[in-house]
Amino acid sequence: MSDETRILEVQIKDEFHFKFSHGGASRFFIELSENRRFMGTRCPQCGHVWCPPRIICSRCLSSTEWVEVRDEGEVLCAVPIHMSLGLDLSHLGSPQVCALIKLDGSDTCFKAIVAPKLGETVQKGSRVRAVFKGTVQTIADFSFELI
Amino acid sequence: MRVGIIGVGLLPWKVRYPNKTYYELAAEAVRKALDDAGIGKDRVDNVVYGLADVYTMAIRQACASTIIQDYIGMAGKSSLTVHGGAATGALAVKTAYAEIASGMSEVSLVVGTGKGMDLIDPETGKRSLGFLKSITFDLDTTWDQPVEPGATHFAFVVQAHIDKYGGPTEEQMAKVSVKNHGNALDNPLAQSGIKLTVEEVLKSPRMSGPAKFYDSCLYSEGAAALVLANEKIAREIGRKVVWIEGVGSSNKRSSLPDWDDLGGIPCQYIATQKAYRMARIKDPLNELDVIELHDLQTGIEIMSYEELGLCARGEGGRLIDEGVTERTGRLPVNPSGGMIGCGHVAGPSGISRVGEVALQLRGEAGKRQVKIAHGRGLTACIGGPGVSQACSIVLGV
């Protein structure tokens, strides 16, 4: 092998640890942990209800106020995950479906995991209810089941 | 002020360039583009870098433009870095266009370079897993990253279209895969030219939602560069100039939180309408000769047919069924092989798509050359979380 075609590869480990807050949306997770209730925010100006909550309404830039929304809702779109590709979702059981869910009482939607039982199909229009196991720190710490 | 593309420098797409750093790749692409333009580097006033954030993280280099600027001999000139997911490269071209059209520069160099395979998953030793983990960082930290692996956000866009319109079917998506992998066979720059059958695509492993392995775009390493100039300098070089006739961009997520938009790619529609208006294009199917677009997944290419106004919404699958977008069809789409057959790394990808259309309009695309009747082509790049970033560029000769 000539010197021109020889290469040197080095493997290094660059490890980062993050400790961050969910900012103004923190109450969403705190309420789920402590009271198992979903909170969104309502814009006093235009009435839009945001869940995921936003402390400023993106439609009219007014400050919003907290309101409770239901723990049930509708699937707007569902995508079965066949390969987790580096994201560890094993704690949620298998199989998993990543779904866009609009909770009753909210005007917006968020992505969450739905864990269907054997033989169940999750699809647009499916009704779902939240299921909790322990402390809720991220959106992966709870899932939904079909009603 | 008219702005022309006077130099194209495209490198072959590869899974990995183990023997080149990102700035060495950039330098090779720049040298090719300047040679193609027939001008020296001293004529360049300004450099626009298309460097996607995810890839600058993948190479552990937060301000890569400073390192590249020095290596390519442009130290002291003005520069700007553009980032917009997989649309980064086209957005960089648009930015360079504005630099010249505003009169701030006479010659602007657009450079993109990317290496995703420096990342490695220590448990499996697979570089692809390390990279796929990193692209999750494109998504919202609080609301998306914890539950949405890899390219699932693209699958959402396609699945929502299927829910709304009943298509595209898996067979139609497979036909796009067969077309783009097949086109790549005639492109010496392509990474994945394969003669596939619809059945082989349908039998490939499922990824997320309707997308299978062969429905998904590549992840590559590579670099691309273009030289843009004002009309005075463009005419001095004495060769066929490809003019930028229309540009448009938009930033709008295709899903959250505006769920009324589900089933479409609104940013691509908005960006392309702007570009069409500027170029005075009213009937793209009958006014364009070639399109290079971002086929993040086969279903997204079919949806793009609709967003680009080639057919009514919900009818994109018909175009692939009827062969309209084949290389020998009425309006060839991705004769280069696209992101599925040719290659993709955000940054160089969009720049090379513009370069490909420029080569086609110059009649210099070799075996992948399509028939040029109207003298106009379109590049339509999209990307970002949930397909949110779009930039469309109409070129003409």
HADDOCK unambig.tbl for C-alpha pairs under 7 A between the chains (distance, minus, plus):
assign (segid A and resid 7 and name CA) (segid B and resid 19 and name CA) 6.00 0.50 0.50
assign (segid A and resid 22 and name CA) (segid B and resid 142 and name CA) 6.57 0.50 0.50
assign (segid A and resid 77 and name CA) (segid B and resid 156 and name CA) 6.96 0.50 0.50
assign (segid A and resid 77 and name CA) (segid B and resid 160 and name CA) 5.91 0.50 0.50
assign (segid A and resid 79 and name CA) (segid B and resid 155 and name CA) 6.88 0.50 0.50
assign (segid A and resid 79 and name CA) (segid B and resid 156 and name CA) 6.24 0.50 0.50
assign (segid A and resid 79 and name CA) (segid B and resid 208 and name CA) 6.46 0.50 0.50
assign (segid A and resid 79 and name CA) (segid B and resid 209 and name CA) 4.52 0.50 0.50
assign (segid A and resid 80 and name CA) (segid B and resid 208 and name CA) 5.96 0.50 0.50
assign (segid A and resid 80 and name CA) (segid B and resid 209 and name CA) 4.99 0.50 0.50
assign (segid A and resid 81 and name CA) (segid B and resid 207 and name CA) 6.87 0.50 0.50
assign (segid A and resid 81 and name CA) (segid B and resid 208 and name CA) 4.84 0.50 0.50
assign (segid A and resid 81 and name CA) (segid B and resid 209 and name CA) 6.45 0.50 0.50
assign (segid A and resid 82 and name CA) (segid B and resid 206 and name CA) 6.05 0.50 0.50
assign (segid A and resid 82 and name CA) (segid B and resid 207 and name CA) 5.23 0.50 0.50
assign (segid A and resid 82 and name CA) (segid B and resid 208 and name CA) 5.58 0.50 0.50
assign (segid A and resid 83 and name CA) (segid B and resid 207 and name CA) 5.45 0.50 0.50
assign (segid A and resid 83 and name CA) (segid B and resid 208 and name CA) 6.77 0.50 0.50
assign (segid A and resid 84 and name CA) (segid B and resid 149 and name CA) 5.68 0.50 0.50
assign (segid A and resid 85 and name CA) (segid B and resid 129 and name CA) 6.36 0.50 0.50
assign (segid A and resid 85 and name CA) (segid B and resid 132 and name CA) 6.45 0.50 0.50
assign (segid A and resid 85 and name CA) (segid B and resid 133 and name CA) 6.81 0.50 0.50
assign (segid A and resid 85 and name CA) (segid B and resid 149 and name CA) 5.93 0.50 0.50
assign (segid A and resid 85 and name CA) (segid B and resid 150 and name CA) 5.74 0.50 0.50
assign (segid A and resid 86 and name CA) (segid B and resid 129 and name CA) 5.99 0.50 0.50
assign (segid A and resid 86 and name CA) (segid B and resid 132 and name CA) 6.81 0.50 0.50
assign (segid A and resid 86 and name CA) (segid B and resid 133 and name CA) 5.18 0.50 0.50
assign (segid A and resid 86 and name CA) (segid B and resid 149 and name CA) 7.00 0.50 0.50
assign (segid A and resid 87 and name CA) (segid B and resid 133 and name CA) 6.94 0.50 0.50
assign (segid A and resid 87 and name CA) (segid B and resid 149 and name CA) 5.47 0.50 0.50
assign (segid A and resid 98 and name CA) (segid B and resid 148 and name CA) 6.91 0.50 0.50
assign (segid A and resid 108 and name CA) (segid B and resid 257 and name CA) 5.55 0.50 0.50
assign (segid A and resid 109 and name CA) (segid B and resid 256 and name CA) 6.61 0.50 0.50
assign (segid A and resid 109 and name CA) (segid B and resid 257 and name CA) 6.09 0.50 0.50
assign (segid A and resid 110 and name CA) (segid B and resid 256 and name CA) 6.83 0.50 0.50
assign (segid A and resid 111 and name CA) (segid B and resid 144 and name CA) 6.53 0.50 0.50
assign (segid A and resid 112 and name CA) (segid B and resid 147 and name CA) 6.19 0.50 0.50
assign (segid A and resid 113 and name CA) (segid B and resid 147 and name CA) 6.54 0.50 0.50
assign (segid A and resid 138 and name CA) (segid B and resid 142 and name CA) 6.90 0.50 0.50
assign (segid A and resid 138 and name CA) (segid B and resid 146 and name CA) 6.92 0.50 0.50
assign (segid A and resid 139 and name CA) (segid B and resid 143 and name CA) 6.38 0.50 0.50
assign (segid A and resid 139 and name CA) (segid B and resid 146 and name CA) 6.36 0.50 0.50
assign (segid A and resid 140 and name CA) (segid B and resid 146 and name CA) 5.44 0.50 0.50
assign (segid A and resid 140 and name CA) (segid B and resid 147 and name CA) 5.58 0.50 0.50
